[in-house]
Amino acid sequence: MDSTAPDRTGNETIMVVDDTPTNLTILVELLGRRGYRVAAFPRGSMALKAAALEVPDLVLLDIMMPGMDGFEICRRLREDERLREVPVLFISALDDPAGKVRAFAAGGVDYVTKPFQEEELAARVRTHLTLVRMRKELERHNHYLEDLVREKVREISESQLATILALSKLAESRDDATGKHIERTRTYCRLIALTLREDPRFRETVTDEFVENIFHAAPLHDIGKVGIPDRILLKPGKLTPEEFEIMKTHAALGAGTLERVLEEYPGNALVKMGITLTRYHHEKWDGTGYPEGLAGENIPLGGRIMALADVYDALRSNRPYKEAFSHERSVGIIIDGKGSHFDPVVVDAFLARAAEFAAI
């Protein structure tokens, strides 16, 4: 085999830094014969400027140089985010263990002692460039996988949202007013959550994910009404106490359905949020709500937000038993319920966005 035959398989650039002109000439000729692009520099400052403009694939670095030694050059390469992965192979007349330890501590990946054997140096260069190519290929593969995962997550998310909308349409098909109510309340929930996100008390709880999940899961809050008989759900007048007890079961019915879905998809944050909204949107701050009679902060935050959004929209809507209330009157009722029906903090968030609620 011809020892000087080109062994480059890519388009690699090797940077050589050595203050001795003879050494630079030898290394440039040796690497050039093997087909590599070579950028040679007698000073570290010159090499660093050039590397910042065009990232090399490998650096061959002398240690004992005036002004800036090889250790410092290597450290500076490692401090630059674009250059920190470039392998540095030290070539030095220093043959003491302490010098080699310093070289590796500075970030070097290999060490060759001068005078060097050409074939040994060529083999080490070839090995490190092969590792560079493998790392770059792995990075490309990882980027491909990340893109693929993102696409699959997007597809799954779209599928989840489509399923949620389909479920909410079941309620809409039973009660047209409920369907329009679903669309409005999801927006109300998002507005309240966005306001709470700015409150330091909720920094750990109301994340961007929380805001998006409550918006997308809100349409599920009334799906339990699918299980309520038409004679009760669509009754034009006031419900009897017995009928109201049946109506109240819709919260547990809906949550139970979603809990069975969660068994199939454990850990799904969107379904978990749906369970929270469905089960707890009729709980009251003072503990007089249903289905569990929870009070205060024992009611999950999503349920407390949904409770206000649900009531506000009911107040603003026409019902067989009442005319729609004005925004001002509805706000007054919400304020009257602060600390009894509603979480005071959630009421404050609602009031901060009251003008936006009125416009919906």
KOLDO-828093 format. One record per residue: residue in one letter; z, y, x of N, C-alpha, C, O in turn. Coordinates in steps of 0.05 Angstrom, whole numbers, padded with zeros to 5 digits, always signed. Atoms other than C-alpha are relative to their C-alpha. Layout:
REM residues N
aZYXZYXZYXZYX
...
***
This chain:
REM residues 360
m+00000-00024+00017+00000+00000+00000+00000+00025+00017+00015+00026+00037
d+00002-00025-00015-00019+00069+00026+00025+00017-00005+00030+00025-00028
s-00025-00014+00003+00047+00105+00039-00004+00029-00007+00015+00043-00016
t+00005-00028+00006+00014+00173+00029-00015+00003-00026-00023+00025-00033
a+00015-00002+00025-00021+00156-00037+00016+00015-00020+00041+00014-00020
p-00015-00015+00020-00004+00201-00095+00017-00018-00018+00007-00039-00027
d-00017+00016+00018+00055+00175-00135+00010+00016-00024+00028+00008-00038
r-00008-00017+00022+00061+00231-00185-00013-00011-00026-00037-00017-00026
t+00011+00009+00025+00053+00209-00257+00000+00021-00021-00010+00018-00043
g-00001-00022+00019+00066+00275-00291-00011+00025+00013-00029+00023+00030
n+00009-00025-00011+00055+00347-00275+00025+00014+00013+00029+00038+00008
e-00025-00010-00010+00120+00356-00236-00002+00021+00021-00020+00020+00038
t-00003-00020-00021+00139+00416-00195+00026-00004+00015+00047-00006+00003
i-00024+00003-00017+00187+00408-00137+00005+00026+00015-00014+00036+00028
m-00007-00024-00015+00223+00468-00109+00015-00008+00025+00034-00024+00024
v-00013+00006-00026+00242+00465-00036+00012+00026+00011-00001+00047+00012
v-00014-00024-00010+00293+00514-00007+00012-00007+00027+00030-00024+00029
d-00010+00005-00028+00305+00515+00069-00007+00024+00017-00029+00034+00015
d+00005-00024-00016+00312+00572+00117-00015-00005+00026-00022+00014+00040
t+00015+00007-00025+00278+00535+00174-00029-00005-00006-00036-00024-00021
p+00028+00003+00006+00202+00544+00172-00011-00027+00005-00028-00037-00010
t+00010+00026-00007+00189+00478+00206+00007-00021-00021-00010-00037-00030
n-00008+00018+00021+00229+00440+00154-00016+00004-00025-00024-00015-00039
l+00016-00006+00024+00193+00476+00098-00028-00012+00002-00039-00024-00017
t+00028+00010-00004+00125+00458+00128-00001-00030-00003-00019-00041-00016
i+00000+00030+00002+00144+00384+00135+00003-00009-00028-00012-00027-00037
l-00005+00008+00028+00170+00379+00064-00023+00006-00018-00030-00010-00035
v+00024-00007+00016+00111+00416+00034-00023-00019+00004-00036-00028-00015
e+00022+00018-00006+00061+00371+00070+00007-00028-00011-00011-00041-00022
l-00008+00027+00009+00100+00307+00054-00003-00003-00031-00015-00022-00040
l+00002+00002+00029+00105+00322-00020-00028+00006-00011-00036-00005-00031
g+00027-00006+00008+00036+00352-00025-00018-00024+00002-00035-00028-00015
r+00017+00024-00004+00004+00288+00002+00004-00019-00024-00014-00035-00030
r-00006+00018+00022+00037+00252-00056-00006+00012-00027+00001+00000-00048
g+00010-00011+00025+00007+00297-00108+00018+00019-00015+00011+00027-00037
y-00018-00017+00014+00066+00340-00126-00007+00030+00004-00018+00037+00025
r+00001-00029-00004+00064+00415-00138+00025+00008+00014+00047-00001+00007
v-00023-00007-00016+00110+00447-00087+00003+00030+00001-00017+00044+00006
a-00006-00028-00002+00143+00515-00089+00022+00003+00022+00044-00007+00018
a-00018-00001-00023+00176+00531-00022+00011+00028+00004-00003+00048+00001
f-00013-00025-00003+00227+00586-00009+00020-00001+00023+00035-00021+00026
p-00018+00000-00023+00266+00606+00054+00028+00011-00007+00046+00010+00009
r-00025-00012+00008+00322+00641+00015+00008-00009-00028-00009-00012-00046
g-00009+00008+00026+00365+00621-00043-00005+00020-00022-00012+00013-00044
s+00004-00021+00020+00358+00688-00078-00029-00001-00011-00034+00002-00035
m+00028+00002+00008+00282+00680-00079-00004-00024-00018-00019-00023-00038
a+00003+00025+00015+00288+00609-00105+00011+00003-00029-00001-00006-00048
l-00012-00004+00026+00334+00629-00162-00017+00017-00018-00020+00011-00042
k+00017-00017+00016+00288+00684-00185-00025-00015-00010-00033-00013-00033
a+00024+00015+00007+00228+00637-00184+00007-00021-00021-00009-00026-00039
a-00008+00021+00019+00266+00582-00221+00004+00012-00028-00001-00001-00048
a-00004-00012+00026+00284+00631-00276-00027+00006-00014-00028+00006-00039
l+00026-00005+00012+00210+00645-00286-00015-00026-00007-00028-00027-00028
e+00012+00027+00005+00186+00572-00282+00019-00021+00008+00025-00024+00032
v-00020+00021-00006+00235+00515-00287-00012-00023+00015-00031-00035+00005
p+00010+00023-00015+00223+00463-00233+00010-00026-00011+00029-00027-00027
d-00009+00026+00008+00230+00389-00245+00020-00012+00019+00036-00029+00011
l-00018+00010-00020+00268+00376-00181+00003+00022+00022-00015+00036+00028
v-00005-00019-00022+00301+00419-00126+00009-00016+00024+00028-00031+00023
l-00009+00010-00026+00306+00398-00053+00013+00023+00014+00000+00044+00018
l-00016-00023-00008+00361+00441-00024+00015-00004+00026+00030-00023+00029
d-00015+00000-00025+00386+00455+00046+00027+00011-00006+00031+00025-00026
i-00028-00011+00004+00460+00472+00054+00005+00024+00017+00012+00045+00007
m-00007-00021-00019+00468+00514+00116-00022+00021+00002-00041+00017+00017
m+00019-00021+00001+00430+00578+00102+00014+00027+00000+00037+00028-00010
p-00013-00027+00000+00446+00652+00114+00000+00013-00027-00017+00007-00044
g-00002-00015+00025+00468+00696+00057+00012-00017-00022+00035-00012-00030
m-00009+00017+00022+00475+00643+00003-00005-00029+00008-00028-00037+00012
d+00004+00028-00009+00488+00571+00023-00008-00018-00024-00009-00009-00047
g+00010+00018+00020+00463+00510-00015+00020-00006-00022+00013-00009-00046
f-00020+00005+00021+00529+00498-00051+00000+00022-00021+00001+00016-00045
e+00000-00023+00018+00527+00568-00082-00025+00000-00017-00025+00006-00041
i+00025+00001+00015+00454+00561-00101+00002-00021-00023-00006-00016-00045
c-00003+00022+00019+00469+00495-00136+00018+00009-00023+00012+00003-00047
r-00018-00009+00020+00528+00525-00173-00014+00020-00019-00010+00019-00044
r+00014-00019+00017+00485+00582-00198-00021-00013-00018-00025-00004-00041
l+00018+00015+00016+00432+00534-00222+00014-00013-00024+00004-00013-00046
r-00015+00014+00021+00485+00497-00262+00011+00020-00021+00017+00012-00043
e-00010-00020+00018+00509+00562-00293-00021+00010-00020-00015+00022-00041
d+00022-00008+00017+00440+00576-00323-00006-00022-00020-00013-00045-00012
e+00005+00020+00021+00430+00540-00389-00027-00014+00003-00029-00037-00003
r+00027+00011-00002+00356+00530-00376-00003-00017+00025-00021-00034+00026
l+00003+00014-00026+00367+00503-00305+00021-00021+00006+00018-00036+00025
r-00022+00017-00006+00430+00463-00310-00007-00030+00001+00007-00046+00013
e+00008+00028+00000+00394+00397-00323-00020-00007+00022-00027-00030+00026
v+00019+00006-00022+00347+00404-00263+00015-00014+00022+00035-00004+00032
p-00014+00014-00021+00367+00352-00212-00003+00013+00027-00025+00023+00034
v+00000-00012-00026+00386+00378-00143+00005-00021+00021+00026-00034+00020
l-00002+00019-00022+00375+00334-00082+00006+00016+00026-00012+00031+00035
f-00006-00014-00024+00411+00361-00021-00012-00014+00025-00011-00038+00027
i+00010+00010-00025+00378+00353+00047+00013+00017+00022+00008+00041+00024
s-00015-00015-00019+00423+00373+00104+00007-00015+00025+00007-00040+00025
a-00008+00012-00025+00442+00360+00176+00030-00007-00001+00040-00022+00016
l-00029+00006+00003+00515+00358+00152+00003-00029-00008-00008-00038-00028
d-00002+00029+00005+00535+00285+00156+00029-00008-00005+00036-00032-00005
d-00028+00007+00004+00610+00290+00143+00006-00004-00029-00007+00008-00046
p-00007+00006+00028+00641+00262+00079+00008+00024-00016+00001+00026-00039
a-00009-00023+00015+00672+00328+00060-00023+00017-00010-00023+00026-00032
g+00024-00015+00008+00604+00363+00059-00014-00014-00024-00024-00001-00042
k+00013+00014+00022+00575+00308+00015+00016+00002-00026+00004+00005-00048
v-00016-00003+00024+00634+00312-00033-00004+00028-00012-00006+00030-00036
r+00005-00027+00010+00624+00388-00038-00027+00002-00014-00030+00016-00034
a+00027-00001+00011+00550+00377-00052+00000-00012-00028-00012-00001-00047
f-00001+00012+00026+00564+00330-00110+00017+00016-00019+00011+00018-00043
a-00017-00016+00017+00620+00374-00136-00014+00025-00010-00009+00035-00032
a+00015-00024+00008+00572+00433-00137-00021-00006-00022-00032+00012-00034
g+00019+00008+00021+00526+00393-00183-00024-00015+00011-00043-00021-00004
g+00022+00015-00011+00480+00355-00136+00000-00029-00011+00020-00039-00019
v+00003+00027+00010+00453+00287-00157-00005-00020+00023-00003-00044+00019
d+00006+00017-00023+00435+00260-00088+00003+00015+00026+00005+00040+00026
y-00005-00013-00026+00444+00273-00014-00015-00016+00022-00011-00040+00025
v+00015+00012-00022+00396+00259+00044+00007+00014+00026+00007+00039+00026
t-00008-00012-00025+00417+00271+00116-00025+00003+00018-00042-00014+00021
k+00021-00005-00020+00370+00303+00167+00009-00012+00026+00032-00012+00033
p+00028+00004+00006+00331+00278+00203-00004-00023-00020+00010-00044-00018
f+00003+00020+00021+00306+00238+00144-00025-00017+00005-00043-00009+00019
q+00023+00017+00000+00258+00180+00137-00018+00008-00023-00009+00010-00046
e+00018-00009+00021+00196+00201+00099+00000-00018-00024+00000-00009-00047
e+00002+00018+00023+00192+00138+00057+00026-00001-00017+00025-00004-00041
e-00026-00001+00015+00266+00141+00039+00001+00025-00018+00008+00023-00041
l-00001-00025+00015+00260+00214+00017-00020-00002-00023-00014+00006-00046
a+00021+00002+00021+00195+00199-00022+00010-00018-00022+00005-00013-00046
a-00010+00018+00020+00229+00141-00057+00022+00013-00017+00022+00009-00042
r-00021-00013+00015+00289+00183-00077-00012+00021-00018-00003+00024-00041
v+00013-00020+00016+00244+00239-00102-00013-00014-00024-00011-00005-00047
r+00013+00015+00021+00204+00188-00142+00020-00010-00021+00014-00008-00045
t-00020+00011+00018+00267+00158-00172+00011+00023-00018+00014+00019-00042
h-00012-00021+00016+00296+00225-00194-00021+00012-00019-00013+00020-00041
l+00020-00010+00019+00230+00248-00224-00005-00019-00023-00011-00011-00045
t+00002+00020+00021+00225+00183-00262+00023+00004-00020+00018+00002-00044
l-00023-00005+00018+00295+00197-00290-00005+00025-00016+00003+00027-00040
v+00006-00025+00014+00272+00268-00308-00019-00006-00023-00016+00003-00046
r+00019+00007+00021+00212+00239-00346+00013-00016-00022+00007-00011-00046
m-00013+00016+00020+00256+00189-00381+00019+00017-00017+00020+00013-00042
r-00017-00018+00015+00306+00243-00401-00016+00017-00019-00008+00020-00043
k+00016-00016+00017+00251+00287-00428-00012-00016-00023-00014-00007-00046
e+00010+00018+00022+00221+00228-00467+00022-00006-00020+00017-00007-00044
l-00023+00005+00018+00290+00213-00495+00006+00024-00017+00011+00022-00041
e-00004-00024+00015+00298+00285-00515-00021+00003-00022-00015+00011-00045
r+00021-00002+00020+00231+00284-00550+00005-00020-00023+00001-00014-00046
h-00006+00020+00020+00250+00220-00585+00023+00008-00018+00023+00004-00042
n-00023-00010+00016+00317+00249-00606-00008+00022-00019+00001+00022-00042
h+00009-00021+00017+00283+00311-00633-00016-00012-00024-00013-00003-00046
y+00015+00013+00021+00236+00266-00672+00019-00013-00020+00015-00010-00045
l-00020+00013+00018+00295+00226-00700+00015+00021-00016+00020+00017-00040
e-00015-00022+00015+00332+00291-00718-00018+00011-00022-00008+00015-00044
d+00019-00010+00020+00270+00316-00754-00002-00020-00023-00003-00013-00047
l+00003+00021+00020+00263+00249-00789+00025-00001-00018+00023-00003-00043
v-00025+00001+00015+00337+00249-00810+00001+00024-00018+00009+00022-00042
r-00001-00024+00017+00332+00321-00835-00019-00003-00024-00012+00005-00046
e+00019+00004+00022+00271+00302-00876+00012-00020-00021+00009-00015-00045
k-00012+00020+00018+00307+00241-00905+00023+00012-00016+00026+00008-00040
v-00023-00014+00014+00369+00283-00921-00011+00019-00021+00000+00020-00043
r+00012-00018+00020+00324+00334-00955-00009-00016-00024-00005-00007-00047
e+00009+00016+00022+00292+00279-00996+00023-00010-00017+00021-00010-00041
i-00024+00010+00015+00360+00250-01014+00012+00023-00016+00020+00019-00039
s-00012-00023+00014+00386+00319-01031-00016+00007-00025-00005+00012-00046
e+00017-00007+00023+00327+00333-01076+00003-00021-00022+00003-00015-00045
s-00004+00021+00019+00337+00265-01108+00026+00003-00015+00028-00001-00039
q-00026-00004+00012+00410+00280-01120-00001+00023-00020+00009+00020-00043
l+00002-00022+00018+00394+00347-01151-00016-00007-00025-00009+00002-00047
a+00016+00009+00023+00341+00316-01195+00017-00017-00019+00015-00015-00043
t-00018+00017+00016+00392+00264-01218+00020+00017-00015+00025+00012-00039
i-00020-00018+00013+00444+00318-01233-00013+00015-00023-00001+00016-00045
l+00014-00014+00022+00394+00358-01273-00007-00018-00023-00005-00010-00046
a+00006+00019+00021+00373+00296-01310+00024-00006-00017+00023-00008-00042
l-00025+00006+00014+00445+00280-01328+00008+00024-00018+00016+00020-00040
s-00007-00024+00016+00457+00352-01350-00018+00003-00024-00010+00013-00045
k+00019-00003+00023+00395+00349-01394+00008-00019-00023+00001-00014-00046
l-00010+00017+00022+00428+00292-01432+00019+00016-00018+00017+00013-00043
a-00018-00017+00016+00482+00341-01454-00017+00021-00015-00011+00027-00038
e+00016-00021+00013+00429+00393-01469-00015-00012-00024-00019+00002-00044
s+00014+00012+00022+00391+00344-01512+00017-00004-00025+00008-00005-00047
r-00019+00003+00023+00454+00335-01555+00007+00026-00012+00012+00028-00036
d-00010-00026+00009+00471+00408-01560-00015+00022+00016-00009+00026+00040
d+00017-00019-00014+00421+00463-01543+00017+00022+00013+00011+00032+00035
a-00018-00020-00011+00477+00514-01533+00013-00009+00026+00016+00007+00045
t-00012+00011-00024+00509+00468-01482-00020+00001+00024-00012+00007+00046
g+00020-00001-00021+00444+00465-01442-00003+00027+00013-00003+00029+00037
k+00002-00027-00011+00438+00540-01434+00027+00007+00014+00026+00021+00034
h-00027-00004-00012+00513+00542-01419+00001-00011+00028+00013+00001+00046
i+00001+00013-00026+00501+00494-01361-00013+00018+00021-00003+00021+00043
e+00015-00016-00019+00450+00540-01328+00016+00025+00008+00016+00033+00031
r-00015-00025-00006+00494+00602-01333+00025-00006+00016+00031+00008+00035
t-00026+00004-00013+00560+00571-01312-00003-00008+00030+00014-00002+00046
r+00004+00006-00028+00531+00544-01247-00002+00025+00017+00008+00027+00039
t+00003-00025-00014+00513+00615-01227+00027+00015+00001+00034+00026+00022
y-00026-00012+00000+00582+00641-01248+00018-00013+00022+00032+00001+00037
c-00016+00014-00020+00615+00587-01204-00007+00009+00028+00010+00013+00045
r+00009-00008-00026+00573+00607-01145+00010+00028+00007+00019+00033+00029
l-00009-00028-00005+00590+00681-01152+00030+00001+00007+00038+00014+00025
i-00029+00001-00005+00665+00666-01155+00005-00012+00028+00022-00002+00043
a-00004+00014-00026+00661+00618-01095-00008+00018+00023+00006+00019+00043
l+00009-00018-00021+00622+00669-01054+00021+00022+00005+00026+00030+00028
t-00021-00020-00003+00677+00720-01067+00025-00012+00014+00036+00001+00032
l-00023+00013-00012+00733+00672-01049-00005-00007+00029+00013-00008+00046
r+00007+00006-00028+00696+00654-00985+00008+00023+00019+00013+00018+00042
e-00007-00023-00016+00711+00724-00960+00030+00004+00002+00039+00021+00018
d-00029-00002+00000+00786+00715-00973+00011-00018+00023+00006-00042+00023
p-00010+00016-00022+00822+00692-00909+00016-00024-00009+00018-00044+00006
r-00015+00022+00010+00866+00647-00951-00016-00025-00006-00006-00047-00007
f+00018+00022+00007+00806+00604-00968-00020-00006+00022-00040-00020+00017
r+00020+00003-00022+00771+00605-00900-00005-00029+00005-00028-00037+00011
e+00003+00029-00007+00783+00530-00889-00010-00016-00024-00021-00037-00021
t+00007+00015+00025+00769+00510-00962-00027+00007-00010-00044-00011-00015
v+00025-00009+00012+00711+00552-00987-00020+00004+00022-00025+00027+00031
t+00021-00001-00021+00657+00536-00936-00027+00004-00014-00029+00004-00038
d+00028-00002+00011+00582+00545-00944-00006-00025-00016-00020-00024-00037
e+00005+00026+00014+00580+00471-00964+00014+00000-00027+00002-00009-00047
f-00015-00001+00026+00633+00483-01018-00016+00017-00020-00020+00009-00043
v+00015-00018+00017+00592+00541-01046-00025-00014-00012-00030-00012-00036
e+00025+00014+00009+00528+00500-01049+00007-00023-00019-00007-00028-00039
n-00007+00024+00016+00563+00438-01077+00009+00008-00028+00002-00005-00047
i-00009-00008+00027+00597+00476-01134-00023+00010-00016-00023+00006-00041
f+00024-00010+00014+00531+00509-01152-00016-00024-00011-00024-00024-00034
h+00017+00022+00008+00493+00443-01154+00014-00020-00018+00002-00034-00034
a-00015+00020+00016+00549+00401-01185+00009+00012-00027+00015-00004-00045
a-00010-00012+00025+00568+00451-01240-00014-00010-00025-00001-00013-00046
p+00013+00011+00024+00515+00424-01288+00012-00026-00011+00007-00033-00033
l-00011+00026+00008+00554+00359-01290+00026+00004-00016+00035-00016-00028
h-00027-00003+00011+00618+00389-01318+00003-00009-00029+00025-00016-00037
d-00001+00007+00029+00601+00374-01391-00014-00026-00006-00020-00032-00030
i+00016+00024+00007+00564+00308-01384+00015-00020-00017+00003-00037-00031
g-00015+00018+00017+00621+00272-01418-00004+00004-00029+00002-00013-00045
k+00006-00006+00028+00599+00305-01483-00021-00019-00011-00024-00022-00035
v+00019+00020+00009+00544+00252-01485+00014-00022-00016+00003-00034-00033
g-00015+00021+00013+00599+00204-01507+00015+00010-00025+00029-00006-00037
i-00013-00010+00024+00624+00249-01564-00018-00003-00024-00041+00005-00023
p+00017+00004+00024+00599+00232-01634-00012+00027-00010+00001+00048-00008
d+00014-00024+00010+00549+00282-01664+00017+00014-00022+00017+00038-00023
r-00015-00012+00022+00594+00293-01724+00022+00019+00010+00031+00037-00004
i-00020-00017-00012+00645+00324-01677-00013+00021+00018-00007+00044+00016
l+00013-00018-00020+00601+00353-01622-00015+00023-00014-00015+00046-00005
l+00017-00019+00014+00555+00388-01672+00012+00011-00025-00002+00025-00041
k-00013-00009+00025+00605+00404-01726-00001+00031-00001+00007+00044+00019
p+00003-00029+00001+00592+00476-01749+00026+00015-00004+00028+00039+00003
g-00025-00013+00004+00664+00491-01767+00021-00008+00020+00015-00022+00040
k-00022+00005-00018+00732+00486-01734+00007-00030-00001+00006-00043-00022
l-00007+00028-00001+00752+00416-01710+00028-00005-00011+00046+00012-00007
t-00027+00008+00008+00811+00381-01741+00016-00009+00025+00003-00014+00045
p-00015+00009-00023+00868+00362-01694-00009-00027+00010-00010-00032+00034
e+00010+00026-00008+00843+00290-01694-00027+00002+00014-00032-00011+00035
e+00026-00004-00012+00772+00312-01679+00002+00013+00028-00012+00007+00046
f-00003-00014-00025+00796+00358-01624+00010-00019+00022+00002-00017+00045
e-00010+00020-00020+00833+00300-01590-00023-00017+00010-00024-00024+00034
i+00024+00015-00009+00767+00262-01589-00017+00017+00018-00027+00008+00038
m+00016-00018-00017+00730+00323-01562+00012+00002+00028-00003+00004+00048
k-00013-00003-00026+00781+00329-01506-00006-00023+00019-00003-00020+00043
t+00005+00023-00018+00762+00260-01480-00025+00004+00017-00029-00012+00035
h+00025-00003-00016+00696+00287-01454+00005+00005+00029-00011-00003+00046
a-00005-00006-00029+00729+00310-01389+00005-00026+00015-00007-00031+00036
a-00006+00026-00013+00756+00240-01373-00025-00018-00001-00030-00033+00018
l+00024+00016+00002+00692+00207-01398-00020+00007+00022-00031-00011+00036
g+00019-00009-00020+00648+00249-01352+00009-00007+00028-00006-00017+00044
a-00011+00006-00026+00694+00241-01292-00001-00030+00006-00008-00038+00028
g+00001+00029-00004+00698+00166-01302-00028-00010+00007-00031-00028+00023
t+00028+00008-00006+00622+00160-01302-00006+00007+00029-00018-00010+00043
l+00006-00008-00027+00617+00199-01237+00016-00016+00020+00006-00021+00043
e-00016+00017-00019+00673+00158-01205-00013-00027+00004-00012-00038+00026
r+00015+00025-00004+00632+00096-01217-00024+00004+00018-00032-00014+00033
v+00022-00007-00019+00573+00130-01183+00011+00002+00028-00002-00007+00047
l-00012-00004-00026+00619+00148-01125+00006-00027+00014+00005-00029+00038
e-00004+00027-00011+00635+00074-01116-00025-00010+00014-00024-00025+00034
e+00026+00008-00012+00561+00063-01101-00007+00017+00024-00021+00008+00042
y+00007-00018-00021+00556+00124-01056+00026+00014+00010+00029+00038+00007
p-00026-00011-00009+00625+00133-01024-00004+00022+00021-00022+00021+00038
g+00002-00022-00019+00635+00198-00987-00020+00022-00008-00022+00042+00006
n+00019-00020+00009+00582+00236-01026+00014+00025-00010+00027+00024-00031
a-00015-00024+00006+00608+00307-01027-00008+00013-00027+00008+00024-00041
l+00010-00011+00025+00564+00328-01086+00012-00014-00024+00020-00001-00043
v-00012+00016+00022+00589+00272-01130+00030+00006-00002+00041+00008-00024
k-00028-00007+00001+00661+00287-01110+00005+00026-00013+00024+00029-00029
m-00003-00026+00013+00652+00359-01130-00004-00003-00030+00010+00010-00046
g+00006+00005+00029+00622+00336-01196+00024-00012-00014+00030-00004-00037
i-00024+00012+00012+00684+00293-01210+00021+00021-00004+00034+00023-00025
t-00020-00021+00002+00729+00352-01195-00005+00019-00024+00012+00025-00040
l+00007-00020+00020+00692+00400-01241+00002-00013-00028+00011-00001-00047
t+00000+00013+00026+00684+00349-01297+00028-00006-00010+00034-00002-00034
r-00027+00008+00009+00756+00324-01298+00018+00024-00005+00035+00023-00023
y-00021-00020-00001+00793+00389-01286-00008+00027-00013+00008+00046-00011
h+00008-00027+00010+00754+00446-01320+00014+00009-00025+00011+00032-00033
h-00016-00009+00023+00800+00446-01380+00030+00000+00006+00047+00003-00012
e-00028-00003-00008+00865+00447-01340+00006+00030+00000-00012+00047+00003
k-00008-00028+00000+00905+00512-01345+00022+00005+00021+00037-00013+00028
w-00018-00007-00021+00945+00548-01292+00029-00006-00006+00045-00013+00011
d-00027+00004+00008+01009+00542-01332+00007-00029-00008+00030-00035-00016
g-00005+00029+00005+01002+00466-01342-00004-00009-00028+00002-00031-00035
t+00003+00007+00028+00984+00467-01416-00029-00010-00006-00036-00014-00030
g+00027+00009+00004+00912+00443-01406-00002-00030-00002+00018-00044-00004
y+00005+00029+00001+00881+00374-01407-00022-00007+00019-00037+00011+00027
p-00013+00024+00011+00868+00317-01391+00027-00007+00013+00041-00024+00003
e-00024+00009-00015+00926+00313-01340+00023+00019-00001+00045+00012+00008
g-00022-00019+00002+00967+00375-01354+00009+00010+00027+00033+00016+00030
l-00007-00011-00027+00964+00398-01281+00006+00030-00002-00004+00043-00020
a-00006-00028+00000+00991+00466-01263-00004+00012+00028-00002-00002+00048
g+00002-00015-00025+00980+00519-01209-00020-00012+00019-00042-00021+00011
e+00018+00010-00020+00950+00496-01144-00003-00030+00001-00018-00041+00017
n+00005+00028+00003+00957+00424-01164-00027-00006-00013-00038-00028-00011
i+00027+00002+00011+00892+00436-01201-00019+00006+00023-00017+00027+00035
p+00019-00005-00022+00836+00429-01150-00015+00027-00004-00021+00035-00027
l+00012-00027+00002+00803+00496-01134-00026+00000-00016-00031+00018-00032
g+00025+00001+00015+00735+00474-01161+00005+00000-00030-00009+00013-00045
g-00007+00001+00028+00768+00459-01228+00009+00027-00010+00003+00035-00032
r-00010-00026+00007+00802+00527-01229-00024+00020-00003-00024+00037-00021
i+00024-00017+00002+00735+00562-01216-00016-00007-00025-00024+00011-00040
m+00016+00008+00022+00698+00521-01267+00013+00007-00027+00000+00014-00046
a-00014-00007+00025+00752+00535-01320-00006+00028-00008-00011+00033-00032
l+00006-00028+00007+00741+00610-01316-00029+00003-00008-00035+00016-00028
a+00029-00003+00006+00665+00604-01314-00006-00011-00028-00022+00000-00043
d+00004+00013+00025+00667+00557-01374+00009+00017-00023-00005+00020-00043
v-00011-00016+00022+00711+00601-01417-00015+00026-00003-00022+00035-00025
y+00014-00026+00001+00675+00666-01399-00027-00004-00015-00034+00011-00033
d+00026+00004+00013+00608+00636-01420+00004-00007-00030-00013+00001-00046
a-00005+00006+00028+00638+00608-01484+00006+00025-00016-00003+00028-00039
l-00006-00025+00014+00665+00676-01502-00025+00017-00005-00028+00030-00025
r+00024-00017+00001+00597+00709-01489-00022-00013-00017-00043+00000-00021
s+00021+00015+00014+00559+00657-01530+00005-00001-00030+00028-00001-00039
n-00002+00005+00029+00544+00650-01604+00008-00029-00004-00002-00048+00009
r-00008+00026+00008+00579+00590-01635-00001-00002-00030+00000+00019-00044
p+00000+00002+00029+00576+00562-01706+00024+00014-00013+00023+00023-00036
y-00025-00010+00011+00647+00587-01715+00006+00029+00009+00027+00039+00001
k-00005-00028-00009+00641+00656-01681-00025+00013+00011-00044+00000+00019
e+00021-00016-00013+00595+00712-01658+00006+00002+00030+00029-00001+00039
a-00004-00005-00028+00585+00725-01584+00016+00025+00004+00011+00045-00009
f-00016-00023-00007+00636+00772-01554-00015+00017+00020-00031+00007+00035
s+00012-00017-00021+00616+00832-01512+00012-00007+00027+00032-00020+00029
h-00010+00004-00027+00624+00830-01437+00028+00012+00003+00046-00001+00014
e-00026-00014-00003+00681+00880-01441+00023-00015-00014+00044-00018-00003
r-00020+00015+00015+00719+00841-01494+00006-00026+00014+00030-00035+00016
s-00004+00025-00014+00709+00776-01455+00016+00004+00025+00034-00012+00032
v-00016-00006-00024+00735+00808-01391+00029+00004-00007+00047-00005+00007
g-00027-00005+00009+00796+00831-01429+00015-00026-00006+00039-00028+00001
i-00012+00026+00006+00810+00760-01454+00006-00015+00026+00028-00027+00029
i-00005+00013-00026+00803+00733-01383+00024+00013+00014+00041-00002+00025
i-00023-00014-00013+00852+00786-01357+00025-00008-00014+00046-00013-00001
d-00024+00008+00014+00901+00768-01412+00009-00029+00007+00032-00035+00006
g-00007+00028-00007+00897+00695-01389+00007-00003+00029+00012-00025+00038
k-00006+00001-00028+00911+00713-01316+00029-00010+00004+00048+00003-00007
g-00027+00011-00005+00971+00671-01292+00009-00019-00022+00030-00032-00018
s-00007+00019+00020+00973+00630-01356-00023-00021-00003-00019-00044+00004
h+00023+00017+00001+00904+00601-01369-00014-00003+00027-00022-00025+00035
f+00016+00000-00024+00872+00621-01304+00016+00006+00025+00036+00019+00025
d-00010-00006-00027+00888+00623-01230-00003+00030+00005-00025+00040+00003
p+00002-00029-00005+00904+00696-01214-00020+00008+00021-00035+00028+00018
v+00018-00006-00022+00864+00694-01150-00029-00003-00010-00047+00012-00002
v+00027+00004+00011+00803+00666-01186-00007+00023-00020-00030+00031-00020
v+00005-00023+00018+00810+00721-01239-00008+00024+00017-00027+00038+00010
d+00007-00023-00017+00810+00773-01184-00028-00002+00012-00043+00018+00013
a+00027+00004-00010+00747+00743-01154-00021+00005-00022-00042+00016-00017
f+00018-00005+00023+00715+00744-01223-00003+00030-00005-00025+00040-00010
l+00000-00029+00005+00734+00817-01233-00017+00015+00021-00030+00035+00015
a+00016-00013-00021+00703+00835-01166-00030-00003-00004-00046+00012+00006
r+00028+00005+00005+00637+00807-01191-00007+00004-00030-00029-00004-00039
a+00003-00002+00029+00644+00827-01265-00027+00012-00007-00039+00004-00027
a+00026-00012+00007+00582+00871-01264-00023-00020+00002-00042-00019-00013
e+00021+00020-00003+00540+00813-01239+00001-00021-00022-00019-00030-00032
f-00003+00018+00023+00569+00768-01293-00014+00012-00025-00028-00002-00040
a+00011-00013+00023+00549+00819-01345-00030-00001-00001-00043+00000-00022
a+00029-00001-00002+00477+00819-01320-00013-00027-00004-00038-00028-00008
i+00012+00027+00002+00467+00744-01327-00005-00007-00029-00015-00028-00035
***
